[in-house]
């Protein structure tokens, strides 16, 4: 076989291996992102309380453009961290 053909076959084999690896490990679904208003309804607290939790670092959030969004998982984590056994 010519060197060019061998190189092309090796490149093809590497591409197939990469594709197989990418399909073997599916990407995680993104978390449901909630607006601050949606968080207030779910948690039963006001906007000031939600922004206070975010600024204190107790409730994780992301900024998308001008919006502040909270992952539904962040609410669950916040509540779980504060649960007390009775």
NORMO-V932896 format. One record per backbone hydrogen bond with DSSP energy under -1.0 kcal/mol. NH is the residue of the N-H (numbers start at 1). CO is the residue of the C=O. If there is no record, write none. Layout:
nh co
NH CO
NH CO
This chain:
nh co
6 2
7 3
8 4
9 5
10 6
11 7
12 8
13 9
14 10
15 11
16 12
17 13
18 14
19 15
20 16
21 17
22 18
23 19
24 20
25 21
34 70
39 35
40 36
41 37
42 38
43 39
44 40
45 40
50 46
51 47
52 48
53 49
54 50
55 51
56 52
57 54
58 53
59 53
62 69
64 67
67 64
69 62
70 34
72 32
75 71
76 72
77 73
78 74
79 75
80 76
81 77
